[in-house]
Amino acid sequence: MIDWQRVTTLRDEIGAEDFEEVVPMFLEEVEAVTDELRTNPDVTKLEDHMHFLKGCAVSLGFAAFSDMCNDGEVLAAAGKGTEIDVPAILDCYEASKTAFMTGLAQGAAA
């Protein structure tokens, strides 16, 4: 679910102190979009939302979430936005976030 090698690489690239600042910012930006998807899903914005979420997911090592967002982006680009399983994507994000935060607390990216 989490690509810990990517997380470690990110931490090494930006430094541990900046990593501690960047992670909450990434999560805040992701949650602004996931909240919109929960409360006001708009099929016309799905391609952009999926693309944005995919990029954030890749940066944070959320591998499964990134894959699901990529699939959603492809569907939306093909005019099949109604076929995207948005609730499953949101569930994957929540599971990924939990695994990520637990892993960080246990030193998985150290």
ZIMO-V226210 format. One line per field, one symbol per residue. ss: DSSP state (h for helix, s for strand, l for the rest). psi: psi as a letter, one per 20 degrees, with the letter a starting at -180 (. if undefined). burial: + if it has 24 or more other ideal C-beta (glycine too) atoms within 12 Angstrom, else -. A space follows every 10 residues. Layout:
ss->???
psi->???
burial->???
//
This chain:
ss->lslhhhhhhh hhhhlhhhhh hhhhhhhhhh hhhhhhhhhl llhhhhhhhh hhhhhhhhhh lshhhhhhhh hhhhhhhlll hhhllhhhhh hhhhhhhhhh hhhhhlllll
psi->gpnhgggggg ghgiqgghgh hgghgghggg hgghgghghm pohiiggggh gghggggghj jmggggghhg gggggghjkk hiipmghhgh ghgggggghg hggghjkhj.
burial->++++--+--+ +-------+- --+--++--+ --++--+--- +----++-++ -+++-+++++ ++++++-+++ +++--+---- +--+-+--++ -+++-++-++ --++----+-
//
